[in-house]
């Protein structure tokens, strides 16, 4: 299925938002017990994640980096640039988050040389960090296909004659099927503000298709020039 560049950027934003939300949960796991030291059969001592300075810094740093990725997702309109910047930033944040419990698990806890067992907090930290990886990898792995839009701008003397394609018109659509959505923003259509391409019969919000045609000059579905 082909979608507009605005829809792709919107999906990147949603994925970055999910990653930032999981990052906030990951930071909260620092308040939970990461290791429980057993002094004898009765006495136990709980060690929270925030007590380990390195893990504290890495978890907070990972959450902040994912927050930066969320800000970046609202700043770029170029799909390729947004894909790599947002994807790389969220991936760095996820790697920092994973390094936080791993450092405590394999470096700090063995150095204590104290009998005990891992607490629920360190498992939750691992789980949330791995969950942060999923949106990051999804953004980077999303295939991007660049399409060449036919020339619809003004013709200048001396320039090669552009290929003239059959133009289509946008008409007001009166009959809207139940549950029909806009071909650009994917939101539900209103019969009073719905336009239809005369060639492919794709339905759009009037505001969405007017903005698209002003920028591209073509129908986003069938790619034919739109007669204004």
Secondary structure, DSSP 8 states (H G I E B T S, - for coil): ----HHHHHHHHHHHHHHHHHHHHHHHHGGGSEEEEEESSSS-EEEEEGGGSHHHHHHHHHHHHHHHHHHHHTTT---HHHHHHHHHHHHHHHHHHHHHHHHHIIIIIHHHH---EEE-HHHHHHHHHHHHHHHHHHHHHH-----------S---TTS--------B-EEE-----TT-B-TTT--B--GGGEEEETTT--EEEHHHHHHHHHHHSB-TTT--BB--
